[in-house]
C-alpha cells in the first residue's frame, strides 16, 4: 500500500480528546435520522444506496482528482467521525485515521470493508473492486442501520437487496470477460483494480518491483521501468490499466509508450467521478475494460 497519508496528528488528537472530555452528541436524536460517515465517496455512495431517505450519509473524500492516500484529516472531520452513528470505511491501512478516532469513540458502529473481504488471504486493500466484499459491506450497512433505526429496518434491507441484484449484473459482465479473454496479459501502473483483474481471469504481467515502488511512493528502478516499457513496446501486454489519481513522470511516460505502440489504455480512479453512482462507475469501468480487450 502507498505510504503517503499525511494526517494532522496534533490537531486530530486534540479534537478527539476534546470530544472525549465533553461527550459526543447523538446526531440521530438531532434530526431523527442516523448519521453515516464514509471515508471516501465510493463507500459513501454504497451507504447512500442502502440508506435512501432514512439516513444521512457524508463522505470525507469527494474530490475525483484527489489521491485518497494523501488525505489530511482535519479537526472538523475528526468530529464528524466521532459523532457518527455509523462509520463505513475501507480498512486495511487505506484510511488509518479512522482507527485513531475509534480508539476514543469505541461505541460508534462501524463497517470495515477490508475485515469482511471475500478472500482473507489477499492483502490488497482496494476491496471496492471485490464485488463479493461489497455485498458483505452492503449487508453490514443494512444491519447496522436497522439496529440504529428499527422503524425503517425493512427499507434498509430492501434497498440492500436491490443493490445486490444490480451488482450481480456487473458480475455477469465480468464473467463474460473471463470467458472471452481468459489469461489475456495486462499491465497496471498500480494494482488498484486487482480484484477485478482476478475475477476477469486476466494475467497481470506488470513487473512487481515497479508496482511496489509506485505503491510505496518511490521512484521505480531503471530495470523495472525498462521491463515495463518492453512489455508495452512489444505489445506483449494487451492493455495498460492507468490510475489517473496517482500519476507521475514514470507512469505518464509509460502511458505515452502504450499509446504509441497501440496498446489500449483503460483509465481507472479510486474515487467516484462526479455525478456517478457506484454501480454506474463499476459498470462503466467493466465495459471499458471489455472494449479494450476486444
C-alpha positions as CSV (number, residue, x, y, z in Angstrom):
1,X,0.0,0.0,0.0
2,X,1.2,3.6,-0.6
3,X,2.7,5.2,2.5
4,X,1.5,8.7,1.5
5,X,-1.0,9.6,4.2
6,X,-0.5,13.0,5.7
7,X,-2.6,13.3,8.8
8,X,-2.8,16.3,11.1
9,X,-2.0,14.2,14.2
10,X,-1.8,17.1,16.7
11,X,-5.0,18.7,15.5
12,X,-6.9,15.5,15.2
13,X,-5.8,14.0,18.5
14,X,-6.6,17.3,20.3
15,X,-10.0,17.3,18.7
16,X,-10.7,13.7,19.7
17,X,-9.5,14.4,23.2
18,X,-11.9,17.4,23.5
19,X,-14.7,15.3,22.2
20,X,-14.0,12.6,24.8
21,X,-14.0,15.2,27.6
22,X,-17.2,17.0,26.6
23,X,-19.1,13.9,25.3
24,X,-20.1,13.2,21.8
25,X,-23.6,14.3,20.6
26,X,-26.0,11.8,19.2
27,X,-26.9,13.0,15.8
28,X,-29.8,10.6,15.5
29,X,-31.5,12.5,18.3
30,X,-30.9,15.8,16.5
31,X,-32.8,15.1,13.3
32,X,-34.4,11.7,13.7
33,X,-32.2,10.1,11.1
34,X,-29.0,8.0,11.6
35,X,-25.8,9.9,10.6
36,X,-23.4,7.8,8.4
37,X,-19.9,9.0,7.7
38,X,-17.8,7.2,5.0
39,X,-14.2,7.9,4.3
40,X,-14.5,8.1,0.5
41,X,-17.4,8.7,-1.8
42,X,-17.1,5.2,-3.0
43,X,-18.2,3.8,0.3
44,X,-20.4,6.8,0.8
45,X,-22.3,6.1,-2.5
46,X,-22.8,2.4,-1.4
47,X,-24.0,3.6,2.0
48,X,-26.4,6.1,0.4
49,X,-27.9,3.4,-1.8
50,X,-28.8,1.5,1.3
51,X,-29.8,4.5,3.4
52,X,-32.2,6.0,0.9
53,X,-34.0,8.9,2.6
54,X,-34.0,7.3,6.0
55,X,-30.4,8.1,6.9
56,X,-27.9,10.9,6.2
57,X,-24.6,10.0,4.5
58,X,-21.5,12.2,4.4
59,X,-18.2,11.3,2.7
60,X,-14.9,12.8,3.8
61,X,-13.2,12.5,0.4
62,X,-15.2,13.6,-2.6
63,X,-12.7,15.2,-5.0
64,X,-12.5,13.0,-8.1
65,X,-9.0,14.2,-8.8
66,X,-7.6,13.7,-5.2
67,X,-5.4,10.9,-4.2
68,X,-7.0,9.3,-1.1
69,X,-3.6,8.1,0.1
70,X,-2.6,11.8,0.6
71,X,-5.7,12.7,2.6
72,X,-5.3,15.1,5.5
73,X,-7.8,14.6,8.3
74,X,-8.9,17.9,10.0
75,X,-10.4,18.6,13.3
76,X,-13.9,19.1,11.9
77,X,-13.8,15.8,10.1
78,X,-12.5,14.0,13.2
79,X,-15.5,15.4,15.0
80,X,-17.8,14.1,12.2
81,X,-16.4,10.6,12.6
82,X,-16.7,10.7,16.4
83,X,-20.3,11.9,16.2
84,X,-21.4,9.4,13.6
85,X,-23.9,6.7,14.3
86,X,-22.1,4.5,11.7
87,X,-18.7,4.8,10.1
88,X,-18.2,3.0,6.8
89,X,-14.5,2.7,5.9
90,X,-12.1,0.8,3.8
91,X,-9.7,-0.6,6.4
92,X,-6.5,-2.5,5.5
93,X,-4.4,0.6,6.1
94,X,-6.2,2.6,3.4
95,X,-7.7,5.1,5.9
96,X,-5.9,4.5,9.2
97,X,-7.1,7.8,10.8
98,X,-10.4,6.0,11.4
99,X,-8.8,3.6,13.8
100,X,-7.4,6.5,15.7
101,X,-10.8,8.1,16.1
102,X,-12.4,4.8,17.1
103,X,-9.9,4.4,19.9
104,X,-11.5,7.4,21.6
105,X,-15.1,6.6,20.4
106,X,-15.2,2.8,20.7
107,X,-19.0,2.7,20.8
108,X,-19.5,4.0,17.3
109,X,-20.9,1.4,15.0
110,X,-18.6,0.6,12.0
111,X,-18.3,-1.4,8.9
112,X,-14.7,-2.2,7.9
113,X,-14.7,-3.4,4.3
114,X,-11.2,-5.0,4.5
115,X,-12.3,-7.0,7.5
116,X,-15.2,-8.5,5.6
117,X,-13.3,-9.1,2.4
118,X,-14.1,-12.3,0.5
119,X,-10.6,-13.7,0.5
120,X,-8.9,-13.2,3.8
121,X,-5.5,-14.3,2.4
122,X,-5.5,-11.5,-0.1
123,X,-4.0,-8.3,1.3
124,X,-4.7,-5.9,-1.5
125,X,-6.6,-3.0,0.2
126,X,-8.6,-1.9,-2.8
127,X,-11.6,-4.0,-1.9
128,X,-14.3,-1.9,-3.6
129,X,-13.3,-3.8,-6.8
130,X,-14.1,-7.1,-5.0
131,X,-17.9,-7.4,-5.5
132,X,-18.3,-10.2,-3.0
133,X,-16.8,-7.9,-0.4
134,X,-19.1,-5.1,-1.5
135,X,-22.1,-7.4,-0.9
136,X,-20.9,-8.0,2.6
137,X,-20.4,-4.3,3.2
138,X,-23.9,-3.6,1.9
139,X,-25.4,-6.2,4.3
140,X,-23.3,-4.8,7.2
141,X,-24.6,-1.3,6.5
142,X,-28.2,-2.5,6.3
143,X,-28.0,-4.4,9.5
144,X,-26.3,-1.6,11.4
145,X,-28.8,1.0,10.2
146,X,-31.7,-1.4,11.0
147,X,-30.3,-1.7,14.5
148,X,-30.0,2.1,14.9
149,X,-33.3,2.8,13.3
150,X,-35.7,-0.2,13.7
151,X,-38.7,1.8,12.3
152,X,-37.1,1.8,8.8
153,X,-35.4,-1.6,9.0
154,X,-37.4,-3.1,6.2
155,X,-36.4,-0.2,3.9
156,X,-32.7,-0.7,4.6
157,X,-32.9,-4.4,3.9
158,X,-35.0,-3.9,0.7
159,X,-32.6,-1.4,-0.7
160,X,-29.7,-3.6,0.1
161,X,-31.2,-6.5,-1.8
162,X,-31.9,-4.2,-4.8
163,X,-28.3,-3.1,-4.8
164,X,-27.1,-6.7,-4.7
165,X,-29.3,-7.5,-7.7
166,X,-27.9,-4.7,-9.7
167,X,-24.3,-5.6,-8.7
168,X,-25.0,-9.2,-9.9
169,X,-25.5,-7.9,-13.5
170,X,-22.0,-6.3,-13.3
171,X,-20.5,-9.6,-12.0
172,X,-22.1,-11.3,-15.0
173,X,-20.4,-8.8,-17.3
174,X,-17.0,-9.6,-15.6
175,X,-17.6,-13.3,-16.1
176,X,-18.1,-12.7,-19.8
177,X,-14.7,-11.1,-19.9
178,X,-13.3,-14.1,-18.1
179,X,-14.7,-16.4,-20.7
180,X,-13.8,-14.4,-23.8
181,X,-10.4,-13.2,-22.8
182,X,-9.0,-15.9,-20.5
183,X,-5.5,-15.2,-19.3
184,X,-5.1,-12.1,-21.5
185,X,-2.0,-10.3,-20.4
186,X,-2.5,-6.8,-18.9
187,X,-0.4,-4.3,-17.1
188,X,-1.2,-1.8,-14.4
189,X,0.5,1.3,-13.1
190,X,-0.9,0.3,-9.7
191,X,-2.9,-2.8,-8.6
192,X,-6.0,-0.8,-7.8
193,X,-8.4,-3.0,-9.8
194,X,-6.6,-6.1,-8.6
195,X,-9.8,-7.9,-7.6
196,X,-11.5,-7.0,-10.9
197,X,-8.5,-8.3,-12.9
198,X,-8.5,-11.6,-10.9
199,X,-12.3,-12.1,-11.3
200,X,-11.9,-11.4,-15.1
201,X,-9.3,-14.2,-15.3
202,X,-6.7,-11.8,-16.7
203,X,-3.0,-12.1,-16.2
204,X,-1.2,-9.2,-14.6
205,X,2.3,-9.2,-16.1
206,X,3.4,-5.9,-14.6
207,X,6.9,-6.1,-13.1
208,X,6.2,-6.5,-9.3
209,X,9.1,-4.2,-8.5
210,X,7.6,-1.4,-10.4
211,X,4.2,-1.7,-8.8
212,X,5.7,-1.9,-5.3
213,X,7.7,1.3,-5.9
214,X,4.7,3.2,-7.1
215,X,2.5,1.9,-4.2
216,X,5.2,3.0,-1.7
217,X,5.5,6.4,-3.3
218,X,9.0,5.7,-4.5
219,X,10.7,6.0,-8.0
220,X,10.7,2.7,-9.8
221,X,14.2,1.2,-10.5
222,X,15.5,1.7,-14.1
223,X,15.4,-2.1,-14.5
224,X,11.8,-2.4,-13.6
225,X,10.8,0.6,-15.7
226,X,12.7,-0.9,-18.7
227,X,10.9,-4.2,-18.3
228,X,7.6,-2.4,-18.2
229,X,8.5,-0.4,-21.3
230,X,9.4,-3.6,-23.1
231,X,6.0,-5.2,-22.3
232,X,4.3,-2.2,-23.9
233,X,6.6,-1.7,-26.9
234,X,6.5,-5.3,-27.8
235,X,2.7,-5.4,-27.3
236,X,3.0,-8.4,-25.0
237,X,0.5,-6.6,-22.9
238,X,-2.9,-6.1,-24.4
239,X,-4.0,-3.3,-22.0
240,X,-2.5,-0.8,-19.7
241,X,-4.7,0.0,-16.7
242,X,-3.8,3.5,-15.6
243,X,-4.7,5.1,-12.3
244,X,-5.2,8.8,-13.1
245,X,-5.3,9.7,-9.4
246,X,-1.7,8.6,-8.7
247,X,0.4,9.5,-11.7
248,X,3.9,10.9,-12.0
249,X,6.5,11.2,-14.8
250,X,7.2,7.5,-14.7
251,X,3.6,6.5,-15.2
252,X,2.9,9.2,-17.7
253,X,5.9,8.1,-19.8
254,X,4.5,4.5,-19.8
255,X,1.1,5.8,-21.0
256,X,2.8,7.6,-23.9
257,X,4.7,4.4,-24.8
258,X,1.4,2.4,-24.7
259,X,-0.4,4.9,-26.9
260,X,2.4,4.9,-29.5
261,X,2.6,1.1,-29.5
262,X,-1.2,0.7,-30.0
263,X,-1.7,-0.8,-26.5
264,X,-5.2,0.2,-25.2
265,X,-5.2,2.4,-22.1
266,X,-8.0,2.0,-19.6
267,X,-8.2,4.8,-17.1
268,X,-9.4,4.0,-13.5
269,X,-9.9,6.1,-10.4
270,X,-10.0,5.4,-6.7
271,X,-13.0,7.7,-6.0
272,X,-16.2,8.2,-7.9
273,X,-16.2,10.6,-10.8
274,X,-18.6,13.5,-10.3
275,X,-22.3,12.6,-10.8
276,X,-21.8,8.8,-10.9
277,X,-23.2,6.2,-8.6
278,X,-21.0,3.3,-7.5
279,X,-22.9,0.9,-9.8
280,X,-22.7,3.2,-12.8
281,X,-18.9,3.7,-12.1
282,X,-18.3,0.0,-12.0
283,X,-20.5,-0.8,-14.9
284,X,-18.6,1.8,-17.0
285,X,-15.2,0.5,-15.8
286,X,-16.0,-3.1,-16.7
287,X,-17.4,-2.0,-20.1
288,X,-14.3,0.0,-21.0
289,X,-12.1,-2.9,-19.9
290,X,-14.0,-5.3,-22.1
291,X,-13.9,-2.9,-25.1
292,X,-10.1,-2.5,-24.7
293,X,-9.5,-6.3,-24.6
294,X,-11.6,-6.7,-27.7
